[in-house]
Amino acid sequence: MTKSKISSKVVRARSLVIYELEQLINYVHTIESELEPDQAIVLTAYILSDLPKLFQQNPSLVDQVKGIAANLKLKRHHPLN
C-alpha cells in the first residue's frame, strides 16, 4: 500500500482544527478550573461526542453550518472573492 501525499491545504486545515481544539480545552478548563489537564481533555472529548445531538436539537445551528459550507464552496469556485 502506498502512502498518498497530503495536500498543504489539508495540513493547514488540520493545524487549524488542532488550534481550535486546544482553545476549546482551555475554555472547558476555565469552566472547572480544578480539573487536571487530562481531565479537561476528557471532558472536551465528551462534549465533542455530544455535538451531533446538539445539532439535531438545534436546527438553526445546522443552518449556520450549511451557510458557512456554502461560503467555503463559493470561495473554492471564486478564489478572488
N, C-alpha and C positions, 0 to 999 in steps of 0.2 A: 504494500500500500504506500503510495507516495503522499507526501505532505503537500497540501495546496498552500500557495502563498496567500497570506492575509494582507488585504489592501491597507494602505495607510489610512484611508477613511475609517475602516473598521477599527484599527488600532486607536485612532483618536477618539472614536465613539466609545470604545471600551474604557479608555482613560477617563472620559467624562463621567461615565456611569460609576466608576470606582470613586472618583472625587465626590460625586453627589451622594453615594452610599456612605462615605466617610462623614459627610456633613449630616446625614440623617442619624448616623450612630451618635455623633456628638450632640445632636439635638435631643435624642432619646435620653442620653446621659444627663442632660440638663433637667429633664422631667423628674428623674430619680437619681440624684447625684451620688447616692450611697452605693449604687451598683458598681461592681468591679468592671473593668473594661470588657472582659469576656462576657459578662452578664448583659451589658448594654448591647453587645453584638448579637447575642442570642435573642434578646427581646426585639431587636431590629429585624432579625430574620423572621420572628413570629409575626411582626407587623406586616412585613413584605408578603408572607404566605397568606395573609388575610386580605390583601389588596383586591384580588378578583371579586371577593364577596362585597367589598366596599363599592366597587364599580357597579356591580349588579343592583345594589340597593340605591344607587345614586345615578340615574340616567344622565343627569347634567354633566357629571364627570366624564361619562363615555362621550358625550357630545363635545366636550372640551378636547378630549384626546383625538377625536375624529377631526376636529378643526385644526389642531396642531399638525396632525398627519397630512392633512390636505395642503397646508402651507409648506411642509417639508417636500412633498411631492411636486408642488408648484415650483419651488426653488430648484429642484432637480432638473426640471424641464426648462426653466428660465434662470440660469445661474447668475445673470447680471442683476436680477431684482434683489 
